[in-house]
């Protein structure tokens, strides 16, 4: 029996914006974006706004100049994590093997489902896509192939609401006519440099001699050649981090070299993750920052507090130092993520801090409720209140 395309990549379309539009359907079809209006950055933009040149993580003030009629939507605290869980829970009604890669992306392995044909797989995945749209009002794109690499590239080709199936044995042919920038690890600057050396399409990698590939990609030329052929042996794993930790990551539309901009993104992740920790009645002790470079290498650095907490204030001062310790190469970043681990049940704090922390916790709870009502998001930065930096 010939192999079936059993690896599925799910990629939610403009996820943060889509979540907000599910609450505000009257704004569908408009140029809108999620982010901080005054000093923030764009976290997510509708496809109508993207057509006007708005992208992530563009500073909001620049976005408003590019698109003066852009409708800015504040982050709704707790909403995105809730919708993400619901979305992946629906995926688990199709297969038990679901890898939650990030808040809006993941993989499904349909191998255990014993589907008999590619047509049956396509029918079932289309049904899942329609169910997510009907129940959550969230558009998602799917790529279906024999491995993670090809399914991920396929899911991003025809967004929004994309659906691309790559039949087994056609992986290299599918990739060949695509621009080289579609490959993981090839950022805008790397793509421009390769273009300058006459390499524009993925298929052209396969046609190069080994010596020429080595001159282009160095020691990693064999891995790049295998990638261009559509080869990938990684398995879908279900040990998703949200069972043991709280994490969020952002892949940038264009590589970012501005430290302040990256710091704003990381702090915004702190703002969005800690309300979920409080909602679950947990506390966390360790914060880890991960950065990924255009060549797809990555570095992480973490620090632990003496005592676990569910408050933002103890973690804000760690953001910049952790970024500096993780961001060691003089290269722009393709991705940044924040993860909270060493999760504990919410118990009593040490007596000497209990009263102060309880006051902060009550204040944080009020802010969480305000954010959940859709008002302008506010957050505690250190010990002061201020506009939330998106």
Order of alpha helices (4+ residues) and beta strands (2+ residues): beta-alpha-beta-beta-alpha-alpha-beta-alpha-beta-beta-alpha-beta-alpha-beta-alpha-alpha-alpha-alpha-alpha-beta-alpha-beta-beta-alpha-beta-alpha-beta-beta
